[in-house]
Amino acid sequence: MGLILWLIVGGVVGWLASLVMRTDAQQGIFLNIVVGIVGAFIGGLLFGGSINSGTITVSTFLVSLVGAIVLLAIVNLVRRGAVR
């Protein structure tokens, strides 16, 4: 059950981050899930605590969202040479 919840929250975090960074048209649901999960890992490294720690609260959700936005900004910087 934890894996399913992890995938759902990761998908929502990735989708919200792609809306903020205006990359939603370029990625599908699978990529949104990957961005959310990897972003949660990055957010956990930067700020401590994320959805990967097992508990889902507002603060861990926001940390995961910030990590996903940072991930998309890095990808945009590498692909285009500038952050949108």
N, CA, C and O of each residue as an XYZ file, in Angstrom:
336
protein
N       0.821     -1.202      0.000
C       0.000      0.000      0.000
C       0.860      1.258      0.000
O       0.492      2.270     -0.597
N       2.016      1.190      0.678
C       2.901      2.336      0.722
C       3.445      2.708     -0.643
O       3.613      3.889     -0.949
N       3.725      1.690     -1.479
C       4.246      1.948     -2.816
C       3.218      2.669     -3.681
O       3.566      3.580     -4.433
N       1.969      2.270     -3.577
C       0.913      2.909     -4.368
C       0.750      4.363     -3.951
O       0.632      5.251     -4.794
N       0.743      4.598     -2.649
C       0.626      5.966     -2.152
C       1.827      6.805     -2.566
O       1.688      7.977     -2.915
N       3.000      6.196     -2.525
C       4.233      6.869     -2.938
C       4.162      7.283     -4.409
O       4.562      8.393     -4.760
N       3.656      6.397     -5.270
C       3.523      6.698     -6.697
C       2.491      7.797     -6.937
O       2.700      8.673     -7.776
N       1.384      7.753     -6.210
C       0.342      8.770     -6.388
C       0.842     10.142     -5.956
O       0.691     11.118     -6.690
N       1.432     10.219     -4.776
C       1.942     11.510     -4.287
C       3.096     11.992     -5.161
O       3.195     13.188     -5.435
N       3.959     11.098     -5.600
C       5.041     11.473     -6.516
C       4.504     12.020     -7.821
O       5.053     12.976     -8.369
N       3.426     11.418     -8.329
C       2.798     11.912     -9.556
C       2.205     13.297     -9.374
O       2.334     14.149    -10.253
N       1.559     13.529     -8.247
C       0.970     14.845     -7.974
C       2.067     15.894     -7.815
O       1.958     16.997     -8.351
N       3.113     15.555     -7.087
C       4.231     16.495     -6.898
C       4.884     16.804     -8.247
O       5.163     17.966     -8.541
N       5.128     15.790     -9.063
C       5.726     16.012    -10.384
C       4.839     16.840    -11.289
O       5.326     17.687    -12.039
N       3.529     16.599    -11.225
C       2.581     17.361    -12.042
C       2.558     18.824    -11.620
O       2.596     19.711    -12.473
N       2.496     19.092    -10.308
C       2.497     20.470     -9.828
C       3.800     21.188    -10.171
O       3.788     22.363    -10.540
N       4.916     20.485    -10.049
C       6.211     21.092    -10.402
C       6.274     21.400    -11.897
O       6.822     22.426    -12.299
N       5.713     20.512    -12.720
C       5.725     20.774    -14.164
C       4.808     21.934    -14.531
O       5.075     22.644    -15.501
N       3.730     22.140    -13.772
C       2.881     23.313    -13.999
C       3.611     24.593    -13.624
O       3.515     25.593    -14.336
N       4.338     24.572    -12.514
C       5.082     25.747    -12.071
C       6.178     26.094    -13.078
O       6.389     27.265    -13.393
N       6.873     25.074    -13.580
C       7.989     25.300    -14.503
C       7.541     25.345    -15.962
O       8.376     25.483    -16.856
N       6.255     25.230    -16.212
C       5.664     25.278    -17.568
C       6.244     24.222    -18.508
O       6.534     24.510    -19.669
N       6.411     23.003    -18.003
C       6.880     21.894    -18.833
C       5.831     20.791    -18.915
O       6.137     19.675    -19.334
N       4.591     21.096    -18.517
C       3.551     20.076    -18.426
C       3.205     19.483    -19.788
O       2.876     18.300    -19.874
N       3.271     20.276    -20.848
C       2.917     19.774    -22.177
C       3.953     18.793    -22.711
O       3.652     18.016    -23.617
N       5.162     18.813    -22.169
C       6.239     17.979    -22.679
C       6.317     16.622    -22.013
O       6.979     15.725    -22.535
N       5.661     16.440    -20.874
C       5.840     15.197    -20.143
C       4.494     14.561    -19.824
O       3.491     15.247    -19.630
N       4.499     13.263    -19.774
C       3.298     12.513    -19.462
C       3.264     12.102    -18.007
O       4.059     12.576    -17.196
N       2.341     11.218    -17.683
C       2.157     10.815    -16.291
C       3.364     10.048    -15.749
O       3.734     10.225    -14.589
N       3.972      9.210    -16.565
C       5.134      8.451    -16.105
C       6.280      9.388    -15.740
O       6.913      9.221    -14.697
N       6.544     10.358    -16.584
C       7.625     11.306    -16.308
C       7.288     12.191    -15.112
O       8.184     12.568    -14.357
N       6.006     12.529    -14.927
C       5.598     13.285    -13.744
C       5.900     12.501    -12.467
O       6.368     13.072    -11.482
N       5.632     11.196    -12.485
C       5.911     10.357    -11.325
C       7.407     10.306    -11.052
O       7.838     10.421     -9.904
N       8.189     10.135    -12.094
C       9.650     10.079    -11.935
C      10.174     11.405    -11.397
O      11.006     11.420    -10.491
N       9.693     12.519    -11.947
C      10.132     13.840    -11.476
C       9.742     14.041    -10.024
O      10.522     14.592     -9.247
N       8.545     13.603     -9.642
C       8.109     13.747     -8.259
C       8.943     12.943     -7.291
O       9.301     13.439     -6.223
N       9.259     11.712     -7.644
C      10.038     10.854     -6.752
C      11.491     11.315     -6.663
O      12.054     11.393     -5.571
N      12.099     11.621     -7.807
C      13.484     12.101     -7.793
C      13.554     13.488     -7.132
O      14.504     13.790     -6.409
N      12.551     14.316     -7.386
C      12.494     15.623     -6.742
C      12.352     15.513     -5.236
O      12.926     16.314     -4.498
N      11.590     14.525     -4.772
C      11.460     14.292     -3.332
C      12.801     13.883     -2.736
O      13.139     14.292     -1.626
N      13.554     13.088     -3.459
C      14.887     12.698     -2.997
C      15.800     13.915     -2.911
O      16.512     14.094     -1.923
N      15.778     14.753     -3.948
C      16.612     15.961     -3.955
C      16.191     16.911     -2.832
O      17.037     17.466     -2.130
N      14.882     17.094     -2.667
C      14.393     17.948     -1.584
C      14.793     17.409     -0.222
O      15.127     18.176      0.681
N      14.759     16.096     -0.071
C      15.183     15.486      1.183
C      16.657     15.710      1.459
O      17.056     15.913      2.606
N      17.468     15.673      0.410
C      18.898     15.950      0.579
C      19.149     17.409      0.939
O      19.995     17.710      1.781
N      18.406     18.320      0.294
C      18.628     19.743      0.520
C      18.067     20.225      1.857
O      18.723     20.979      2.576
N      16.851     19.786      2.186
C      16.152     20.364      3.336
C      15.870     19.366      4.456
O      15.502     19.772      5.558
N      16.031     18.093      4.200
C      15.712     17.081      5.201
C      14.226     16.779      5.231
O      13.405     17.692      5.321
N      13.882     15.530      5.156
C      12.475     15.122      5.175
C      11.829     15.273      3.817
O      11.922     16.335      3.201
N      11.186     14.243      3.348
C      10.441     14.286      2.097
C       9.441     13.147      2.122
O       9.348     12.422      3.113
N       8.697     12.983      1.045
C       7.733     11.883      1.001
C       8.444     10.539      1.010
O       7.823      9.515      1.295
N       9.724     10.527      0.705
C      10.493      9.282      0.714
C      10.782      8.798      2.130
O      11.173      7.646      2.316
N      10.597      9.660      3.136
C      10.875      9.257      4.513
C       9.759      8.417      5.112
O       9.920      7.882      6.208
N       8.638      8.288      4.427
C       7.567      7.409      4.884
C       6.355      8.135      5.420
O       5.257      7.577      5.405
N       6.509      9.350      5.889
C       5.365     10.106      6.376
C       5.043     11.226      5.404
O       5.937     11.887      4.876
N       3.761     11.427      5.178
C       3.341     12.472      4.255
C       2.612     13.536      5.063
O       1.503     13.316      5.549
N       3.249     14.682      5.197
C       2.666     15.844      5.850
C       2.757     17.014      4.885
O       3.310     16.888      3.793
N       2.216     18.144      5.293
C       2.282     19.333      4.443
C       3.730     19.746      4.226
O       4.110     20.108      3.112
N       4.535     19.698      5.268
C       5.929     20.133      5.127
C       6.728     19.184      4.229
O       7.535     19.643      3.421
N       6.517     17.859      4.358
C       7.249     16.938      3.490
C       6.765     17.055      2.050
O       7.544     16.885      1.113
N       5.475     17.346      1.874
C       4.945     17.560      0.521
C       5.584     18.787     -0.110
O       5.961     18.754     -1.281
N       5.711     19.877      0.657
C       6.326     21.097      0.132
C       7.814     20.912     -0.151
O       8.329     21.434     -1.140
N       8.500     20.175      0.709
C       9.918     19.884      0.471
C      10.072     19.082     -0.818
O      10.979     19.344     -1.609
N       9.199     18.116     -1.030
C       9.240     17.312     -2.251
C       8.933     18.163     -3.475
O       9.554     17.987     -4.523
N       7.980     19.086     -3.351
C       7.631     19.973     -4.458
C       8.799     20.883     -4.814
O       9.099     21.072     -5.993
N       9.459     21.448     -3.813
C      10.622     22.316     -4.069
C      11.745     21.507     -4.730
O      12.404     21.995     -5.647
N      11.957     20.291     -4.270
C      12.978     19.440     -4.886
C      12.658     19.127     -6.340
O      13.556     19.101     -7.182
N      11.383     18.889     -6.641
C      10.989     18.620     -8.031
C      11.151     19.862     -8.895
O      11.549     19.756    -10.055
N      10.852     21.024     -8.359
C      11.050     22.272     -9.110
C      12.529     22.502     -9.367
O      12.905     22.920    -10.462
N      13.373     22.238     -8.383
C      14.821     22.359     -8.571
C      15.297     21.391     -9.651
O      16.121     21.754    -10.490
N      14.784     20.164     -9.634
C      15.151     19.180    -10.659
C      14.765     19.663    -12.048
O      15.572     19.574    -12.974
N      13.551     20.172    -12.215
C      13.122     20.660    -13.528
C      13.908     21.894    -13.955
O      14.166     22.076    -15.145
N      14.293     22.742    -13.008
C      15.114     23.906    -13.341
C      16.487     23.475    -13.834
O      17.016     24.059    -14.780
N      17.069     22.462    -13.204
C      18.363     21.948    -13.649
C      18.253     21.332    -15.034
O      19.125     21.539    -15.877
N      17.187     20.576    -15.273
C      16.979     19.968    -16.595
C      16.815     21.053    -17.646
O      17.393     20.948    -18.728
N      16.030     22.107    -17.351
C      15.867     23.211    -18.298
C      17.187     23.920    -18.554
O      17.472     24.318    -19.683
N      17.989     24.080    -17.517
C      19.269     24.755    -17.664
C      20.204     23.949    -18.568
O      20.915     24.520    -19.394
N      20.203     22.643    -18.412
C      21.079     21.796    -19.230
C      20.572     21.722    -20.669
O      21.368     21.780    -21.606
N      19.275     21.596    -20.853
C      18.713     21.431    -22.194
C      18.690     22.716    -23.002
O      18.968     22.701    -24.201
N      18.363     23.826    -22.358
C      18.183     25.078    -23.084
C      19.240     26.132    -22.801
O      19.366     27.100    -23.550
N      19.987     25.959    -21.748
C      20.976     26.951    -21.380
C      20.409     28.071    -20.539
O      21.124     29.013    -20.200
N      19.118     27.986    -20.193
C      18.490     29.028    -19.365
C      17.306     28.429    -18.628
O      16.637     27.526    -19.130
N      17.060     28.937    -17.444
C      15.888     28.513    -16.675
C      14.731     29.397    -17.090
O      14.885     30.614    -17.192
N      13.574     28.801    -17.330
C      12.409     29.600    -17.754
C      11.935     30.489    -16.656
O      10.967     31.229    -16.834
